[in-house]
């Protein structure tokens, strides 16, 4: 068996899965794009913002785990949004997002906790709670 060929094929399937999941998520209101989206987000009693960029590994992880993260947010009665810092730099600046990845937890529009860096954000994905 040609292991390199098998590995390349598996990577191709994984990349296709990420693209499909990202396209699906982009069709939902989970991706924050406008100032109006930001205003609605800040009105939520509990909210979680995951900020990253499309080329970082945490973006891939967030996209692939989106159904799980959305379910956890729903259980917590929280609004979940993803912010692409590269596509919406002004919105990112408004949340003080200087480095990615970052997960920001808010209650009544006020930041209560910030998880910064790949390890912290991945740990938050596993233990999603306020």
N, C-alpha and C positions, 0 to 999 in steps of 0.2 A: 504494500500500500504506500502511495506517495503522500507522506505526512505534510510536506510543504503545500501541496495542492489542496489537501483537506483543510489545512489551517487557513489558506487564502480563501477558500470557499466559505468557511465558517465566518471569517471576518467580513466577507461580502454580504452574507445574510444578516449579520449583526448591524452593519452599516445601513442596510436597506430597512431593517426594523426601526432604527433610530430615525431615519428620514420619514418613514411612515408615521411614527408616533409624534414627531415634531409637527408634521403637516396636520395631523388630527388635532393636536393641542392648539395649533395656530387658528383653527376654525372655531375654537371655543372662546369664551370671555376670560379664560385663565391667563392669557398673555396680555400684559399691561402695555398699551400703545399710546394713550392720549392723556392729557391733563384731566379730562372728564373721568377716565378710568381711575386715575389717581384719587380724585375727589371721592368717588363712590367707595373706593377701597378704604380711605381714611374714615368714612362714616361707619364702617363695620365695628361691632363690639369687640370682636376678636379677629385678627387677620395675620397672615403669614406671607411675607414677600421673599421669594427666592430670586436672587439676582446673579446673573452669570453672563457668559458670552458663548456664542454658538460653538466656538472651537475649544472650549475647556471641557475637561472630563466630567465635571459635576453637572454640566448641562446635559450630557448624554445620560448620566445616571438619573437626573431629575425627569427627563423625558421618558425614560424606560419605566421609572417607578411612579409616573404620574397617577395612574389609577389608584395605587396604594396611598399615595400622599393626599389625593383628593378625598379618599374615604376617611383617612385619619383626620383631615381638616373638618369634614362633615361631622364626624363623631364629636369633635371638640367645639362644634358650632362656630367654626372659623371660616373666613374667606381666604382662599389660597390664590395667589397670583405669582406669575413668573415675569421677570423684567430682564430683557436683553440689554445689557449696558451699551453694547456697540450700536444697536439699532435705535435706542432712545436715551442718548447721553444726558439730556436735560432732565428727564424723569429720574434717572439714576442719581444725578447731582442733588435733586430735591430730597432724596432719601439718604444722602450722605454716603452713597456707594462709591468708594474710591478703588477698592480692590474686589476681585471676585475669586471664588464664589462667596456669597454671603446669604444667610437666612436671617430675616429680621421678624421678630414677633412683636405685634402691637396689640394694645387693648385701648379701645375708645380713641384710636388715632395716635396714641402715645407709645413710643418704643419702650418695651420692657426687657428685651433681651436681643442680643446680636451674636450670631454664630459666624465666625469668619475663618476662612481657609478650608481646604478640602476635607481634612480630617474632622473638624468640628461640624461641618455641614453634613457630611456622611453620617456622623453619629446622631445628629438631629433627625435625619431621615429615618433612622432606625428607632429612635425614642422620641417620636413626635408628640410633644406635650407642652402645655403652658405651665 
